[in-house]
Every structure is written in structure tokens, then in C-alpha cells.
């Protein structure tokens, strides 16, 4: 697999609470140099990324309800919509995990659908399932629920919860949604071999803070 193909699947990520302006600008410079698909940042940095990446064709992914997903749907929807107004082209939202585990699928479906509606026409929505907290059966159900609610992608992990992306889980997720829905693998992807395995398993997007190391064929420290 070509390195540029891998690079175009990467959401180059920096979500550390300690990240400041200089680190975010460096993230954007790296994304431009290596031609990553997007930068993925906390919403406070979206405007800065828009300025740094204007006219480059590199997108901006903003996280929403991150990393727990346990916030009021109205607040989630506002956060997503405001990120789009500031320049985000993609929203990575965390599913309401507690209600899902209790079997309250309608609440979870509504939460996702309202975020999708809030950014309709302005951004695509990726739903983070936090698969390390779910059984295989629950992963299948969560994938199908996210698609029913209008999500454009399902995503493995926040990187702040237990576990991360595995080939087995990516294959399971790929088989649980239609071809119209993408799969994003995130959590613990630090080198080119792992990234390629995820893509071959069915992921169409990779979330990682080790993008530079990956496309350089090296091993890096993944803080995502």
C-alpha cells in the first residue's frame, strides 16, 4: 500500500488538554507537509486550524462530547454546530455509552440524530462507540443504531477509555454497517504496519497522534 494512500486516511490528532497554540500550529504544518486527510482537535482550536489550513484542502475534525459522551444532547448539538461555524468539516462525537449499556437505544439514537441534524450540510459525523466497554454483540447493535441515526462513520475509541482499535473489531464494525458508512480506527495505532492492517480490515480512516511516525515508517508515541 502506498504511503500517500495511508496518509490520506489519517486524521492527524492532538487532543491533549495541555496542547497550546504552538502545538496546534505544528499539527497543521505536519498535516500540510504529509498531506493528511484532516487534523483532529478540540473545538477551541478549530478557528486557528481554519486560518492555518485555508486553501490547502485539508479538513478539520472537531471532537464533540469528548471524551465521555455524557452531556446534554442540546449542549452536544450546540458544540458541534459552533465547531462547524468556526470551520470544522467533520465532527467526531462520543455516543451516550451509559444509556446504551442500559438498553435505552432511543435516547442514544436521538442524541446522534440531533447532532447530525445540527451540522447537516456542513460536516460529516463520526460516532465514537468506545468499543473497549462493549461486547461484540453490543458493538454490532451500536453500529447499526448509529447508521439509523444518520451517522456517516462509526469509530472505535476515544483513546481515553479501555482498549483501542483491533483488526477483529474493525472487521466486525465494517460488517455491521452498509457501504455508505465508513469505519474509523483509533487508539493505539503507532506504526505503518498497524495502520495498513486496519485499512485492510475495513477501516477507511485512521485516528492517531503518530501520523508523522506512521508515514515515515517509524514507531512513535500515540497519545490518542
Secondary structure, 3 states (H helix, E strand, C coil): CCHHHHHCCEEEEECCCCCCHHHHHHHHHHHHHHCCCEEEECHHHHHHHHHHHCCCCCEEEEEECCCCCCCCHHHHHHHHHHHHHHCCCEEEEECCHHHHHCCCHHHHHHHHHHHHHHCCCCCEEEEECCHHHCCHHHHHHHHHHHHHCCCCEEECCCCCCCCCCCHHHHHHHHCCCCCCCEEEEECCCCCHHHHHHHHHHCCCEEEECCHHHHHCCCCCCCCC
